[in-house]
Amino acid sequence: MPVGKAYPENPRTLVLGSVKQERKSQMLKLRIDKNLTYSQIGRLFGVSRQRIYQILGPDLEKIEFKRNQLLNRAFERINIGYSAKSEERVTTPQP
């Protein structure tokens, strides 16, 4: 086999991986779009709420982190805008 060429993956692993990913995306949609609790999602999929939390936890943390980053950037822009305006008022001489 040539150097750098990856070994082909087991087709069964690929199918199971895609099924797991599909279930995970369905769970995320239920959690985010429908605002269902972990218990409600667990009942739909036949697993415990703890298992749903284990499956969705890392992805939800990433989503929340990105959301917080965007909010922080927006607030920074707002604060910079206000501070620039207030500095202009302070530095403008009074006639």
Biopython code that builds the backbone (N, CA, C, O; Angstrom):
import numpy as np
from Bio.PDB.StructureBuilder import StructureBuilder

atoms = [
    (1, "MET", "N", (0.848, -1.179, 0.000)),
    (1, "MET", "CA", (0.000, 0.000, 0.000)),
    (1, "MET", "C", (0.895, 1.244, 0.000)),
    (1, "MET", "O", (1.872, 1.283, 0.748)),
    (2, "PRO", "N", (0.592, 2.256, -0.812)),
    (2, "PRO", "CA", (1.413, 3.466, -0.875)),
    (2, "PRO", "C", (1.391, 4.232, 0.446)),
    (2, "PRO", "O", (0.429, 4.154, 1.210)),
    (3, "VAL", "N", (2.460, 4.965, 0.696)),
    (3, "VAL", "CA", (2.565, 5.758, 1.914)),
    (3, "VAL", "C", (1.536, 6.892, 1.867)),
    (3, "VAL", "O", (1.350, 7.527, 0.830)),
    (4, "GLY", "N", (0.880, 7.135, 2.986)),
    (4, "GLY", "CA", (-0.104, 8.219, 3.073)),
    (4, "GLY", "C", (-1.503, 7.809, 2.653)),
    (4, "GLY", "O", (-2.446, 8.578, 2.841)),
    (5, "LYS", "N", (-1.664, 6.625, 2.093)),
    (5, "LYS", "CA", (-2.992, 6.174, 1.688)),
    (5, "LYS", "C", (-3.712, 5.584, 2.895)),
    (5, "LYS", "O", (-3.172, 4.709, 3.571)),
    (6, "ALA", "N", (-4.891, 6.041, 3.163)),
    (6, "ALA", "CA", (-5.648, 5.578, 4.327)),
    (6, "ALA", "C", (-6.258, 4.206, 4.043)),
    (6, "ALA", "O", (-6.609, 3.888, 2.907)),
    (7, "TYR", "N", (-6.372, 3.419, 5.081)),
    (7, "TYR", "CA", (-7.033, 2.128, 4.955)),
    (7, "TYR", "C", (-8.525, 2.364, 4.789)),
    (7, "TYR", "O", (-9.086, 3.253, 5.428)),
    (8, "PRO", "N", (-9.175, 1.572, 3.934)),
    (8, "PRO", "CA", (-10.628, 1.744, 3.787)),
    (8, "PRO", "C", (-11.333, 1.371, 5.085)),
    (8, "PRO", "O", (-10.956, 0.422, 5.774)),
    (9, "GLU", "N", (-12.351, 2.134, 5.392)),
    (9, "GLU", "CA", (-13.090, 1.873, 6.629)),
    (9, "GLU", "C", (-14.084, 0.741, 6.412)),
    (9, "GLU", "O", (-14.491, 0.440, 5.289)),
    (10, "ASN", "N", (-14.452, 0.138, 7.504)),
    (10, "ASN", "CA", (-15.435, -0.924, 7.487)),
    (10, "ASN", "C", (-16.787, -0.323, 7.087)),
    (10, "ASN", "O", (-17.237, 0.628, 7.727)),
    (11, "PRO", "N", (-17.451, -0.849, 6.046)),
    (11, "PRO", "CA", (-18.740, -0.279, 5.616)),
    (11, "PRO", "C", (-19.792, -0.302, 6.725)),
    (11, "PRO", "O", (-20.638, 0.589, 6.797)),
    (12, "ARG", "N", (-19.741, -1.308, 7.579)),
    (12, "ARG", "CA", (-20.710, -1.386, 8.672)),
    (12, "ARG", "C", (-20.513, -0.210, 9.626)),
    (12, "ARG", "O", (-21.486, 0.375, 10.102)),
    (13, "THR", "N", (-19.258, 0.134, 9.905)),
    (13, "THR", "CA", (-18.963, 1.263, 10.780)),
    (13, "THR", "C", (-19.477, 2.556, 10.176)),
    (13, "THR", "O", (-20.011, 3.406, 10.889)),
    (14, "LEU", "N", (-19.321, 2.714, 8.860)),
    (14, "LEU", "CA", (-19.800, 3.922, 8.197)),
    (14, "LEU", "C", (-21.317, 4.050, 8.300)),
    (14, "LEU", "O", (-21.832, 5.142, 8.544)),
    (15, "VAL", "N", (-22.037, 2.938, 8.115)),
    (15, "VAL", "CA", (-23.501, 2.957, 8.195)),
    (15, "VAL", "C", (-23.948, 3.274, 9.618)),
    (15, "VAL", "O", (-24.820, 4.117, 9.828)),
    (16, "LEU", "N", (-23.347, 2.593, 10.595)),
    (16, "LEU", "CA", (-23.722, 2.847, 11.984)),
    (16, "LEU", "C", (-23.396, 4.282, 12.387)),
    (16, "LEU", "O", (-24.161, 4.908, 13.121)),
    (17, "GLY", "N", (-22.273, 4.804, 11.914)),
    (17, "GLY", "CA", (-21.904, 6.183, 12.214)),
    (17, "GLY", "C", (-22.901, 7.172, 11.654)),
    (17, "GLY", "O", (-23.235, 8.160, 12.309)),
    (18, "SER", "N", (-23.383, 6.916, 10.442)),
    (18, "SER", "CA", (-24.354, 7.832, 9.843)),
    (18, "SER", "C", (-25.700, 7.752, 10.556)),
    (18, "SER", "O", (-26.396, 8.760, 10.684)),
    (19, "VAL", "N", (-26.072, 6.549, 11.024)),
    (19, "VAL", "CA", (-27.323, 6.398, 11.775)),
    (19, "VAL", "C", (-27.221, 7.148, 13.101)),
    (19, "VAL", "O", (-28.154, 7.846, 13.499)),
    (20, "LYS", "N", (-26.084, 7.001, 13.782)),
    (20, "LYS", "CA", (-25.886, 7.707, 15.046)),
    (20, "LYS", "C", (-25.919, 9.214, 14.843)),
    (20, "LYS", "O", (-26.510, 9.943, 15.640)),
    (21, "GLN", "N", (-25.280, 9.677, 13.772)),
    (21, "GLN", "CA", (-25.255, 11.105, 13.501)),
    (21, "GLN", "C", (-26.659, 11.625, 13.191)),
    (21, "GLN", "O", (-27.022, 12.728, 13.602)),
    (22, "GLU", "N", (-27.438, 10.837, 12.473)),
    (22, "GLU", "CA", (-28.811, 11.235, 12.157)),
    (22, "GLU", "C", (-29.652, 11.335, 13.435)),
    (22, "GLU", "O", (-30.408, 12.290, 13.611)),
    (23, "ARG", "N", (-29.519, 10.352, 14.315)),
    (23, "ARG", "CA", (-30.262, 10.393, 15.586)),
    (23, "ARG", "C", (-29.834, 11.589, 16.421)),
    (23, "ARG", "O", (-30.664, 12.251, 17.044)),
    (24, "LYS", "N", (-28.528, 11.864, 16.430)),
    (24, "LYS", "CA", (-28.007, 12.987, 17.198)),
    (24, "LYS", "C", (-28.560, 14.308, 16.666)),
    (24, "LYS", "O", (-28.929, 15.190, 17.441)),
    (25, "SER", "N", (-28.615, 14.438, 15.344)),
    (25, "SER", "CA", (-29.150, 15.679, 14.773)),
    (25, "SER", "C", (-30.647, 15.814, 15.072)),
    (25, "SER", "O", (-31.135, 16.922, 15.295)),
    (26, "GLN", "N", (-31.380, 14.687, 15.077)),
    (26, "GLN", "CA", (-32.796, 14.734, 15.442)),
    (26, "GLN", "C", (-32.960, 15.177, 16.895)),
    (26, "GLN", "O", (-33.843, 15.973, 17.215)),
    (27, "MET", "N", (-32.097, 14.649, 17.774)),
    (27, "MET", "CA", (-32.146, 15.031, 19.189)),
    (27, "MET", "C", (-31.854, 16.521, 19.365)),
    (27, "MET", "O", (-32.522, 17.202, 20.142)),
    (28, "LEU", "N", (-30.859, 17.017, 18.646)),
    (28, "LEU", "CA", (-30.519, 18.443, 18.736)),
    (28, "LEU", "C", (-31.681, 19.317, 18.268)),
    (28, "LEU", "O", (-31.984, 20.341, 18.879)),
    (29, "LYS", "N", (-32.323, 18.904, 17.187)),
    (29, "LYS", "CA", (-33.463, 19.671, 16.686)),
    (29, "LYS", "C", (-34.589, 19.702, 17.711)),
    (29, "LYS", "O", (-35.211, 20.742, 17.925)),
    (30, "LEU", "N", (-34.849, 18.562, 18.342)),
    (30, "LEU", "CA", (-35.899, 18.517, 19.361)),
    (30, "LEU", "C", (-35.548, 19.409, 20.551)),
    (30, "LEU", "O", (-36.414, 20.092, 21.099)),
    (31, "ARG", "N", (-34.287, 19.400, 20.943)),
    (31, "ARG", "CA", (-33.851, 20.189, 22.105)),
    (31, "ARG", "C", (-33.893, 21.684, 21.804)),
    (31, "ARG", "O", (-34.353, 22.474, 22.628)),
    (32, "ILE", "N", (-33.414, 22.069, 20.626)),
    (32, "ILE", "CA", (-33.291, 23.489, 20.308)),
    (32, "ILE", "C", (-34.591, 24.046, 19.722)),
    (32, "ILE", "O", (-35.104, 25.055, 20.204)),
    (33, "ASP", "N", (-35.122, 23.394, 18.689)),
    (33, "ASP", "CA", (-36.298, 23.930, 18.001)),
    (33, "ASP", "C", (-37.588, 23.740, 18.793)),
    (33, "ASP", "O", (-38.389, 24.666, 18.922)),
    (34, "LYS", "N", (-37.780, 22.538, 19.320)),
    (34, "LYS", "CA", (-39.032, 22.238, 20.034)),
    (34, "LYS", "C", (-38.930, 22.523, 21.531)),
    (34, "LYS", "O", (-39.935, 22.502, 22.243)),
    (35, "ASN", "N", (-37.707, 22.790, 22.006)),
    (35, "ASN", "CA", (-37.460, 23.107, 23.416)),
    (35, "ASN", "C", (-37.935, 21.985, 24.358)),
    (35, "ASN", "O", (-38.500, 22.245, 25.420)),
    (36, "LEU", "N", (-37.690, 20.726, 23.937)),
    (36, "LEU", "CA", (-38.042, 19.588, 24.782)),
    (36, "LEU", "C", (-36.957, 19.366, 25.832)),
    (36, "LEU", "O", (-35.793, 19.706, 25.617)),
    (37, "THR", "N", (-37.347, 18.796, 26.962)),
    (37, "THR", "CA", (-36.378, 18.488, 28.018)),
    (37, "THR", "C", (-35.631, 17.210, 27.659)),
    (37, "THR", "O", (-36.027, 16.478, 26.752)),
    (38, "TYR", "N", (-34.545, 16.953, 28.382)),
    (38, "TYR", "CA", (-33.784, 15.725, 28.168)),
    (38, "TYR", "C", (-34.658, 14.500, 28.440)),
    (38, "TYR", "O", (-34.545, 13.495, 27.739)),
    (39, "SER", "N", (-35.518, 14.572, 29.439)),
    (39, "SER", "CA", (-36.402, 13.449, 29.767)),
    (39, "SER", "C", (-37.375, 13.160, 28.627)),
    (39, "SER", "O", (-37.600, 12.002, 28.275)),
    (40, "GLN", "N", (-37.947, 14.210, 28.054)),
    (40, "GLN", "CA", (-38.898, 14.030, 26.960)),
    (40, "GLN", "C", (-38.215, 13.430, 25.729)),
    (40, "GLN", "O", (-38.766, 12.545, 25.075)),
    (41, "ILE", "N", (-37.021, 13.914, 25.422)),
    (41, "ILE", "CA", (-36.272, 13.369, 24.282)),
    (41, "ILE", "C", (-35.889, 11.921, 24.560)),
    (41, "ILE", "O", (-35.966, 11.076, 23.669)),
    (42, "GLY", "N", (-35.475, 11.630, 25.802)),
    (42, "GLY", "CA", (-35.118, 10.272, 26.179)),
    (42, "GLY", "C", (-36.265, 9.306, 26.007)),
    (42, "GLY", "O", (-36.068, 8.181, 25.547)),
    (43, "ARG", "N", (-37.475, 9.736, 26.374)),
    (43, "ARG", "CA", (-38.648, 8.871, 26.201)),
    (43, "ARG", "C", (-38.903, 8.592, 24.721)),
    (43, "ARG", "O", (-39.273, 7.476, 24.358)),
    (44, "LEU", "N", (-38.706, 9.603, 23.860)),
    (44, "LEU", "CA", (-38.924, 9.405, 22.429)),
    (44, "LEU", "C", (-37.929, 8.415, 21.828)),
    (44, "LEU", "O", (-38.280, 7.644, 20.934)),
    (45, "PHE", "N", (-36.692, 8.435, 22.315)),
    (45, "PHE", "CA", (-35.654, 7.580, 21.753)),
    (45, "PHE", "C", (-35.412, 6.316, 22.577)),
    (45, "PHE", "O", (-34.607, 5.472, 22.182)),
    (46, "GLY", "N", (-36.094, 6.172, 23.711)),
    (46, "GLY", "CA", (-35.968, 4.969, 24.515)),
    (46, "GLY", "C", (-34.684, 4.877, 25.310)),
    (46, "GLY", "O", (-34.175, 3.783, 25.552)),
    (47, "VAL", "N", (-34.153, 6.027, 25.720)),
    (47, "VAL", "CA", (-32.945, 6.058, 26.550)),
    (47, "VAL", "C", (-33.182, 7.015, 27.714)),
    (47, "VAL", "O", (-34.181, 7.735, 27.741)),
    (48, "SER", "N", (-32.263, 7.020, 28.669)),
    (48, "SER", "CA", (-32.431, 7.870, 29.846)),
    (48, "SER", "C", (-32.074, 9.320, 29.526)),
    (48, "SER", "O", (-31.412, 9.607, 28.529)),
    (49, "ARG", "N", (-32.524, 10.223, 30.392)),
    (49, "ARG", "CA", (-32.194, 11.637, 30.200)),
    (49, "ARG", "C", (-30.708, 11.877, 30.368)),
    (49, "ARG", "O", (-30.153, 12.771, 29.730)),
    (50, "GLN", "N", (-30.047, 11.091, 31.221)),
    (50, "GLN", "CA", (-28.602, 11.219, 31.397)),
    (50, "GLN", "C", (-27.865, 10.876, 30.104)),
    (50, "GLN", "O", (-26.880, 11.521, 29.745)),
    (51, "ARG", "N", (-28.362, 9.843, 29.410)),
    (51, "ARG", "CA", (-27.724, 9.457, 28.145)),
    (51, "ARG", "C", (-27.903, 10.547, 27.094)),
    (51, "ARG", "O", (-26.985, 10.816, 26.319)),
    (52, "ILE", "N", (-29.064, 11.168, 27.062)),
    (52, "ILE", "CA", (-29.298, 12.275, 26.128)),
    (52, "ILE", "C", (-28.337, 13.412, 26.449)),
    (52, "ILE", "O", (-27.767, 14.021, 25.544)),
    (53, "TYR", "N", (-28.160, 13.696, 27.725)),
    (53, "TYR", "CA", (-27.234, 14.753, 28.133)),
    (53, "TYR", "C", (-25.811, 14.416, 27.708)),
    (53, "TYR", "O", (-25.074, 15.294, 27.259)),
    (54, "GLN", "N", (-25.414, 13.143, 27.846)),
    (54, "GLN", "CA", (-24.075, 12.725, 27.428)),
    (54, "GLN", "C", (-23.890, 12.878, 25.924)),
    (54, "GLN", "O", (-22.817, 13.261, 25.458)),
    (55, "ILE", "N", (-24.931, 12.579, 25.174)),
    (55, "ILE", "CA", (-24.847, 12.658, 23.714)),
    (55, "ILE", "C", (-24.836, 14.115, 23.250)),
    (55, "ILE", "O", (-24.028, 14.490, 22.401)),
    (56, "LEU", "N", (-25.719, 14.924, 23.797)),
    (56, "LEU", "CA", (-25.880, 16.296, 23.319)),
    (56, "LEU", "C", (-25.004, 17.314, 24.034)),
    (56, "LEU", "O", (-24.774, 18.404, 23.510)),
    (57, "GLY", "N", (-24.515, 16.979, 25.212)),
    (57, "GLY", "CA", (-23.760, 17.938, 26.016)),
    (57, "GLY", "C", (-22.659, 18.672, 25.282)),
    (57, "GLY", "O", (-22.664, 19.903, 25.263)),
    (58, "PRO", "N", (-21.700, 17.958, 24.667)),
    (58, "PRO", "CA", (-20.606, 18.656, 23.989)),
    (58, "PRO", "C", (-21.076, 19.560, 22.845)),
    (58, "PRO", "O", (-20.552, 20.659, 22.665)),
    (59, "ASP", "N", (-22.060, 19.098, 22.075)),
    (59, "ASP", "CA", (-22.552, 19.915, 20.963)),
    (59, "ASP", "C", (-23.283, 21.152, 21.458)),
    (59, "ASP", "O", (-23.130, 22.235, 20.894)),
    (60, "LEU", "N", (-24.077, 20.994, 22.510)),
    (60, "LEU", "CA", (-24.790, 22.156, 23.055)),
    (60, "LEU", "C", (-23.819, 23.155, 23.668)),
    (60, "LEU", "O", (-24.048, 24.362, 23.597)),
    (61, "GLU", "N", (-22.736, 22.667, 24.270)),
    (61, "GLU", "CA", (-21.721, 23.576, 24.805)),
    (61, "GLU", "C", (-21.058, 24.371, 23.693)),
    (61, "GLU", "O", (-20.789, 25.561, 23.858)),
    (62, "LYS", "N", (-20.790, 23.728, 22.561)),
    (62, "LYS", "CA", (-20.196, 24.421, 21.420)),
    (62, "LYS", "C", (-21.143, 25.488, 20.884)),
    (62, "LYS", "O", (-20.727, 26.602, 20.562)),
    (63, "ILE", "N", (-22.418, 25.132, 20.793)),
    (63, "ILE", "CA", (-23.414, 26.081, 20.290)),
    (63, "ILE", "C", (-23.516, 27.276, 21.242)),
    (63, "ILE", "O", (-23.553, 28.425, 20.803)),
    (64, "GLU", "N", (-23.562, 26.996, 22.542)),
    (64, "GLU", "CA", (-23.660, 28.074, 23.527)),
    (64, "GLU", "C", (-22.406, 28.952, 23.505)),
    (64, "GLU", "O", (-22.503, 30.172, 23.636)),
    (65, "PHE", "N", (-21.229, 28.339, 23.339)),
    (65, "PHE", "CA", (-19.988, 29.091, 23.280)),
    (65, "PHE", "C", (-20.000, 30.035, 22.082)),
    (65, "PHE", "O", (-19.648, 31.207, 22.215)),
    (66, "LYS", "N", (-20.401, 29.536, 20.913)),
    (66, "LYS", "CA", (-20.474, 30.375, 19.716)),
    (66, "LYS", "C", (-21.475, 31.510, 19.901)),
    (66, "LYS", "O", (-21.217, 32.648, 19.510)),
    (67, "ARG", "N", (-22.627, 31.187, 20.505)),
    (67, "ARG", "CA", (-23.653, 32.199, 20.754)),
    (67, "ARG", "C", (-23.109, 33.295, 21.667)),
    (67, "ARG", "O", (-23.318, 34.482, 21.417)),
    (68, "ASN", "N", (-22.416, 32.891, 22.717)),
    (68, "ASN", "CA", (-21.849, 33.872, 23.644)),
    (68, "ASN", "C", (-20.775, 34.721, 22.971)),
    (68, "ASN", "O", (-20.670, 35.915, 23.249)),
    (69, "GLN", "N", (-19.980, 34.123, 22.092)),
    (69, "GLN", "CA", (-18.978, 34.884, 21.359)),
    (69, "GLN", "C", (-19.635, 35.965, 20.515)),
    (69, "GLN", "O", (-19.194, 37.114, 20.505)),
    (70, "LEU", "N", (-20.695, 35.587, 19.807)),
    (70, "LEU", "CA", (-21.391, 36.554, 18.962)),
    (70, "LEU", "C", (-22.020, 37.670, 19.788)),
    (70, "LEU", "O", (-21.968, 38.839, 19.405)),
    (71, "LEU", "N", (-22.615, 37.306, 20.923)),
    (71, "LEU", "CA", (-23.212, 38.322, 21.787)),
    (71, "LEU", "C", (-22.150, 39.262, 22.358)),
    (71, "LEU", "O", (-22.357, 40.474, 22.420)),
    (72, "ASN", "N", (-21.017, 38.701, 22.774)),
    (72, "ASN", "CA", (-19.942, 39.540, 23.315)),
    (72, "ASN", "C", (-19.426, 40.514, 22.270)),
    (72, "ASN", "O", (-19.169, 41.678, 22.577)),
    (73, "ARG", "N", (-19.271, 40.044, 21.033)),
    (73, "ARG", "CA", (-18.817, 40.935, 19.961)),
    (73, "ARG", "C", (-19.821, 42.056, 19.732)),
    (73, "ARG", "O", (-19.439, 43.212, 19.550)),
    (74, "ALA", "N", (-21.101, 41.714, 19.742)),
    (74, "ALA", "CA", (-22.132, 42.730, 19.536)),
    (74, "ALA", "C", (-22.103, 43.757, 20.663)),
    (74, "ALA", "O", (-22.182, 44.958, 20.406)),
    (75, "PHE", "N", (-21.992, 43.297, 21.904)),
    (75, "PHE", "CA", (-21.947, 44.227, 23.032)),
    (75, "PHE", "C", (-20.689, 45.083, 22.998)),
    (75, "PHE", "O", (-20.730, 46.259, 23.359)),
    (76, "GLU", "N", (-19.572, 44.505, 22.568)),
    (76, "GLU", "CA", (-18.338, 45.293, 22.451)),
    (76, "GLU", "C", (-18.512, 46.406, 21.431)),
    (76, "GLU", "O", (-18.073, 47.534, 21.658)),
    (77, "ARG", "N", (-19.147, 46.098, 20.313)),
    (77, "ARG", "CA", (-19.390, 47.125, 19.291)),
    (77, "ARG", "C", (-20.287, 48.226, 19.827)),
    (77, "ARG", "O", (-20.066, 49.409, 19.568)),
    (78, "ILE", "N", (-21.294, 47.824, 20.572)),
    (78, "ILE", "CA", (-22.201, 48.821, 21.150)),
    (78, "ILE", "C", (-21.457, 49.686, 22.147)),
    (78, "ILE", "O", (-21.574, 50.911, 22.116)),
    (79, "ASN", "N", (-20.689, 49.061, 23.035)),
    (79, "ASN", "CA", (-19.941, 49.810, 24.045)),
    (79, "ASN", "C", (-18.897, 50.716, 23.420)),
    (79, "ASN", "O", (-18.704, 51.839, 23.885)),
    (80, "ILE", "N", (-18.215, 50.257, 22.373)),
    (80, "ILE", "CA", (-17.236, 51.096, 21.692)),
    (80, "ILE", "C", (-17.939, 52.293, 21.071)),
    (80, "ILE", "O", (-17.432, 53.414, 21.129)),
    (81, "GLY", "N", (-19.090, 52.063, 20.486)),
    (81, "GLY", "CA", (-19.857, 53.163, 19.896)),
    (81, "GLY", "C", (-20.244, 54.190, 20.932)),
    (81, "GLY", "O", (-20.129, 55.389, 20.679)),
    (82, "TYR", "N", (-20.702, 53.752, 22.098)),
    (82, "TYR", "CA", (-21.083, 54.685, 23.147)),
    (82, "TYR", "C", (-19.876, 55.422, 23.708)),
    (82, "TYR", "O", (-19.947, 56.627, 23.953)),
    (83, "SER", "N", (-18.777, 54.719, 23.914)),
    (83, "SER", "CA", (-17.611, 55.371, 24.488)),
    (83, "SER", "C", (-17.028, 56.380, 23.500)),
    (83, "SER", "O", (-16.543, 57.432, 23.915)),
    (84, "ALA", "N", (-17.067, 56.082, 22.215)),
    (84, "ALA", "CA", (-16.558, 57.033, 21.219)),
    (84, "ALA", "C", (-17.426, 58.277, 21.191)),
    (84, "ALA", "O", (-16.910, 59.389, 21.077)),
    (85, "LYS", "N", (-18.730, 58.106, 21.293)),
    (85, "LYS", "CA", (-19.625, 59.262, 21.296)),
    (85, "LYS", "C", (-19.428, 60.097, 22.550)),
    (85, "LYS", "O", (-19.419, 61.326, 22.482)),
    (86, "SER", "N", (-19.269, 59.445, 23.693)),
    (86, "SER", "CA", (-19.110, 60.196, 24.934)),
    (86, "SER", "C", (-17.783, 60.943, 24.937)),
    (86, "SER", "O", (-17.704, 62.055, 25.459)),
    (87, "GLU", "N", (-16.726, 60.341, 24.355)),
    (87, "GLU", "CA", (-15.431, 61.029, 24.272)),
    (87, "GLU", "C", (-15.528, 62.240, 23.371)),
    (87, "GLU", "O", (-14.909, 63.268, 23.645)),
    (88, "GLU", "N", (-16.302, 62.133, 22.290)),
    (88, "GLU", "CA", (-16.451, 63.284, 21.412)),
    (88, "GLU", "C", (-17.118, 64.423, 22.154)),
    (88, "GLU", "O", (-16.741, 65.583, 21.988)),
    (89, "ARG", "N", (-18.092, 64.104, 22.960)),
    (89, "ARG", "CA", (-18.799, 65.156, 23.700)),
    (89, "ARG", "C", (-17.856, 65.813, 24.706)),
    (89, "ARG", "O", (-17.888, 67.030, 24.887)),
    (90, "VAL", "N", (-17.032, 65.024, 25.346)),
    (90, "VAL", "CA", (-16.119, 65.555, 26.360)),
    (90, "VAL", "C", (-15.053, 66.435, 25.712)),
    (90, "VAL", "O", (-14.715, 67.487, 26.254)),
    (91, "THR", "N", (-14.521, 66.027, 24.571)),
    (91, "THR", "CA", (-13.425, 66.763, 23.940)),
    (91, "THR", "C", (-13.902, 67.952, 23.131)),
    (91, "THR", "O", (-13.092, 68.799, 22.754)),
    (92, "THR", "N", (-15.205, 68.040, 22.851)),
    (92, "THR", "CA", (-15.704, 69.155, 22.071)),
    (92, "THR", "C", (-15.756, 70.399, 22.957)),
    (92, "THR", "O", (-16.403, 70.393, 24.004)),
    (93, "PRO", "N", (-15.067, 71.474, 22.532)),
    (93, "PRO", "CA", (-15.066, 72.698, 23.362)),
    (93, "PRO", "C", (-16.429, 73.365, 23.365)),
    (93, "PRO", "O", (-17.152, 73.343, 22.369)),
    (94, "GLN", "N", (-16.761, 73.948, 24.480)),
    (94, "GLN", "CA", (-18.025, 74.663, 24.628)),
    (94, "GLN", "C", (-17.847, 76.114, 24.174)),
    (94, "GLN", "O", (-16.887, 76.759, 24.594)),
    (95, "PRO", "N", (-18.746, 76.658, 23.323)),
    (95, "PRO", "CA", (-18.593, 78.065, 22.898)),
    (95, "PRO", "C", (-18.994, 79.062, 23.963)),
    (95, "PRO", "O", (-18.915, 80.270, 23.740)),
]
sb = StructureBuilder()
sb.init_structure("model")
sb.init_model(0)
sb.init_chain("A")
sb.init_seg("    ")
for serial, (resi, resn, name, xyz) in enumerate(atoms, 1):
    if name == "N":
        sb.init_residue(resn, " ", resi, " ")
    sb.init_atom(name, np.array(xyz, "f"), 0.0, 1.0, " ", f" {name:<3s}", serial, name[0])
structure = sb.get_structure()
